[in-house]
Amino acid sequence: MALEIDGVTKRFGTVEAVRNVSLTVQTGEFMALLGPSGSGKTTLLRVVGGLDLPDAGTLRFDGQDLTDVPARERRVGFVFQHYALFRHMTVAQNVAFGLDVRPAAKRPPRKEIARRVDALLARMQLDGLGKRYPTQLSGGQRQRVALARALAIEPRILLLDEPFGALDAKVRKDLRQWLRALHDETKLTTIMVTHDQDEALALADRVAVMNEGQIEQVGAPDVLRRNPASPFVRDFLSEGEGI
């Protein structure tokens, strides 16, 4: 049972942002897509989430072909760098949003939505903040609200696009430790995009290093450190690790 990315290519005009990429993410795995700006990692994440459709290749999750399935039907949770919270909604309303907009036949009862929101706020260490607005929260709190909103729909896959990029170094470090603990608790299949080598190597079970639309190497953090498969991987990791 896994997410299978098989020969995926995505073009924008004449530019191949992702070129013939194949990658398997095991159920419950935390995978990081690591690479410099323009390497194709965010485009690949968007293809997995259904925000962009591939020009070639297929996507399967637990054996189901997702290639042409609309994003809203994939049960994918998104968390972006700049939170994308609704300023006019309270914290609780933001977390409930993905449930509230479901068609009536698929929408949980109001009491169930409220119960789920309260449970998620408690899990995210946001107890008592449900009636506040995003502008009344710190950056770290806002990012945890964004995570709660993504988890409220009970996704099969969690996609994180530079989730800590807008935060200062101290908050980033604290939140990534918290995120790893949350992942260990939920066992949710997670893919995170980052250009931060330390972040990827500290958080992920495996890291896929991308360059010019292709994957240069996939492996556990210690394998990448000890045995970089190409000069690019060695040089890129040395920028953050000093190896």
C-alpha positions as CSV (number, residue, x, y, z in Angstrom):
1,M,0.0,0.0,0.0
2,A,1.8,3.1,-1.2
3,L,1.8,6.3,-3.3
4,E,3.3,5.4,-6.7
5,I,4.6,8.1,-9.0
6,D,5.4,6.5,-12.3
7,G,7.2,8.4,-15.1
8,V,5.6,11.7,-14.4
9,T,6.4,14.7,-16.7
10,K,5.0,18.2,-16.3
11,R,5.6,20.9,-18.9
12,F,4.9,24.6,-18.8
13,G,5.2,25.7,-22.4
14,T,8.5,24.4,-23.6
15,V,10.0,24.0,-20.1
16,E,9.9,20.5,-18.5
17,A,9.5,21.4,-14.8
18,V,9.4,17.7,-13.9
19,R,10.9,15.1,-16.3
20,N,10.1,11.4,-16.2
21,V,10.1,11.2,-12.4
22,S,9.3,7.9,-10.6
23,L,9.1,7.6,-6.9
24,T,7.3,5.4,-4.4
25,V,6.2,6.7,-1.0
26,Q,5.3,4.0,1.5
27,T,2.1,4.2,3.5
28,G,2.9,6.1,6.7
29,E,6.3,7.4,5.5
30,F,7.6,10.9,5.8
31,M,9.2,11.8,2.5
32,A,11.1,15.1,1.8
33,L,11.5,16.5,-1.6
34,L,14.8,18.5,-1.3
35,G,16.4,20.7,-3.9
36,P,17.2,24.3,-5.0
37,S,14.7,26.7,-6.4
38,G,13.5,25.6,-9.8
39,S,14.4,21.9,-9.3
40,G,10.8,20.8,-9.8
41,K,9.9,19.8,-6.2
42,T,6.9,22.0,-5.8
43,T,5.6,21.1,-9.2
44,L,5.8,17.4,-8.3
45,L,4.0,18.1,-5.1
46,R,1.2,20.0,-6.9
47,V,0.9,17.1,-9.4
48,V,0.5,14.6,-6.5
49,G,-2.2,16.9,-5.0
50,G,-4.1,17.3,-8.2
51,L,-3.5,21.1,-8.5
52,D,-1.6,20.4,-11.7
53,L,-2.2,17.5,-14.1
54,P,0.8,15.6,-15.5
55,D,1.6,15.7,-19.3
56,A,2.8,12.1,-19.0
57,G,3.0,9.3,-16.4
58,T,0.6,8.0,-13.8
59,L,-0.2,8.4,-10.0
60,R,-1.6,5.6,-7.9
61,F,-2.4,5.4,-4.2
62,D,-3.2,2.1,-2.6
63,G,-3.7,0.8,-6.2
64,Q,-6.2,3.5,-7.2
65,D,-5.3,5.5,-10.3
66,L,-5.3,9.1,-9.2
67,T,-3.9,10.6,-12.4
68,D,-7.1,12.3,-13.6
69,V,-8.9,12.5,-10.3
70,P,-9.8,16.1,-9.3
71,A,-8.0,17.5,-6.3
72,R,-11.1,17.7,-4.2
73,E,-11.7,14.0,-4.5
74,R,-8.2,12.9,-3.6
75,R,-8.5,13.4,0.1
76,V,-5.2,15.3,0.2
77,G,-4.4,17.8,2.9
78,F,-2.3,20.8,1.9
79,V,-0.2,23.1,4.1
80,F,1.6,26.1,2.4
81,Q,4.4,28.4,3.5
82,H,2.1,31.4,4.0
83,Y,-0.7,29.6,5.9
84,A,-3.5,30.6,3.4
85,L,-5.8,31.1,6.4
86,F,-9.0,33.1,6.0
87,R,-8.6,36.3,7.9
88,H,-12.3,36.9,8.3
89,M,-12.8,33.5,9.9
90,T,-12.0,32.4,13.5
91,V,-9.5,29.7,14.1
92,A,-12.3,27.2,14.6
93,Q,-14.0,28.2,11.4
94,N,-10.7,27.9,9.5
95,V,-10.1,24.4,10.8
96,A,-13.7,23.4,9.9
97,F,-13.7,24.9,6.5
98,G,-12.9,21.8,4.5
99,L,-15.7,20.0,6.2
100,D,-18.2,22.8,6.0
101,V,-17.9,23.1,2.2
102,R,-18.6,19.5,1.5
103,P,-21.8,18.6,-0.3
104,A,-24.6,18.1,2.2
105,A,-24.7,14.3,1.6
106,K,-21.0,14.0,2.6
107,R,-20.9,16.7,5.3
108,P,-20.6,15.4,8.9
109,P,-23.3,16.6,11.4
110,R,-22.6,20.0,13.0
111,K,-21.8,18.4,16.4
112,E,-19.3,16.0,14.8
113,I,-17.5,18.9,13.0
114,A,-17.3,20.8,16.3
115,R,-16.0,17.7,18.1
116,R,-13.4,17.2,15.4
117,V,-12.3,20.8,15.5
118,D,-12.0,20.8,19.3
119,A,-9.9,17.6,19.2
120,L,-7.6,18.9,16.6
121,L,-7.0,22.2,18.4
122,A,-6.1,20.3,21.5
123,R,-3.7,18.1,19.5
124,M,-2.1,21.2,18.0
125,Q,-1.7,22.8,21.5
126,L,-4.2,25.5,20.5
127,D,-6.8,24.9,23.3
128,G,-8.9,27.9,24.0
129,L,-7.9,29.8,20.8
130,G,-10.8,28.7,18.6
131,K,-12.6,32.0,18.8
132,R,-9.5,34.1,17.9
133,Y,-8.7,35.3,14.4
134,P,-5.5,34.5,12.5
135,T,-4.1,38.1,13.0
136,Q,-4.3,37.5,16.8
137,L,-1.9,34.5,16.6
138,S,1.9,34.1,16.3
139,G,3.4,32.7,13.2
140,G,3.9,29.3,14.8
141,Q,0.3,29.2,16.0
142,R,-0.9,30.1,12.5
143,Q,1.0,27.3,11.0
144,R,-0.4,24.8,13.5
145,V,-3.9,26.1,12.6
146,A,-3.1,25.4,8.9
147,L,-2.0,21.9,9.8
148,A,-5.2,21.4,11.8
149,R,-7.3,22.5,8.9
150,A,-5.4,20.0,6.6
151,L,-6.0,17.2,9.1
152,A,-9.7,17.9,9.7
153,I,-10.7,16.3,6.4
154,E,-8.9,13.1,7.5
155,P,-6.6,13.0,4.4
156,R,-4.9,10.0,3.0
157,I,-1.8,12.1,2.2
158,L,-0.5,15.3,3.8
159,L,1.4,17.6,1.5
160,L,3.6,20.3,3.0
161,D,5.1,23.0,0.7
162,E,7.9,24.9,2.6
163,P,5.7,24.9,5.7
164,F,8.2,26.7,7.9
165,G,9.6,29.1,5.3
166,A,7.9,32.2,6.8
167,L,9.1,31.6,10.4
168,D,12.2,32.6,12.2
169,A,14.9,30.0,13.0
170,K,14.0,29.3,16.6
171,V,10.3,28.8,15.8
172,R,11.2,26.6,12.8
173,K,13.3,24.3,14.9
174,D,10.6,24.0,17.6
175,L,7.9,23.4,15.0
176,R,9.8,20.7,13.1
177,Q,10.4,18.7,16.3
178,W,6.7,19.0,17.0
179,L,5.8,18.0,13.5
180,R,7.9,14.9,13.6
181,A,6.3,13.9,16.9
182,L,2.8,14.5,15.3
183,H,3.8,12.3,12.4
184,D,5.0,9.5,14.6
185,E,1.6,9.7,16.4
186,T,-0.7,9.8,13.3
187,K,1.4,7.7,10.9
188,L,0.0,9.8,8.0
189,T,1.7,9.5,4.7
190,T,3.5,12.8,4.3
191,I,5.5,14.6,1.6
192,M,7.3,17.8,2.4
193,V,8.9,20.2,0.0
194,T,11.9,22.1,1.3
195,H,15.2,23.7,0.1
196,D,16.6,23.5,3.7
197,Q,18.9,20.5,4.0
198,D,18.9,20.5,7.8
199,E,15.1,20.4,7.8
200,A,14.8,17.6,5.4
201,L,17.5,15.5,7.0
202,A,16.1,16.0,10.5
203,L,12.5,15.3,9.7
204,A,12.2,12.8,6.9
205,D,12.4,9.0,6.9
206,R,13.7,9.3,3.3
207,V,14.8,12.3,1.2
208,A,14.5,12.6,-2.6
209,V,17.1,15.1,-3.8
210,M,15.9,16.9,-7.0
211,N,17.8,18.8,-9.7
212,E,16.5,20.2,-13.0
213,G,13.2,18.4,-12.9
214,Q,14.7,15.0,-12.0
215,I,15.5,13.0,-8.9
216,E,19.2,12.6,-8.4
217,Q,19.0,10.3,-5.3
218,V,16.5,8.9,-2.9
219,G,17.6,7.5,0.5
220,A,17.6,7.8,4.3
221,P,19.3,10.8,5.6
222,D,22.4,8.9,6.9
223,V,22.7,7.2,3.5
224,L,22.7,10.5,1.7
225,R,25.3,11.9,4.1
226,R,27.6,9.0,3.8
227,N,27.2,8.0,0.1
228,P,26.0,10.9,-2.1
229,A,25.3,9.4,-5.5
230,S,26.4,12.4,-7.6
231,P,28.6,15.5,-7.4
232,F,25.4,17.6,-7.3
233,V,24.0,15.7,-4.2
234,R,27.4,16.0,-2.5
235,D,27.8,19.7,-3.2
236,F,24.2,20.5,-2.4
237,L,24.2,18.7,0.9
238,S,27.6,20.2,1.8
239,E,26.0,23.7,1.7
240,G,23.9,22.8,4.7
241,E,25.8,20.0,6.4
242,G,29.4,21.0,6.0
243,I,30.4,17.6,4.6
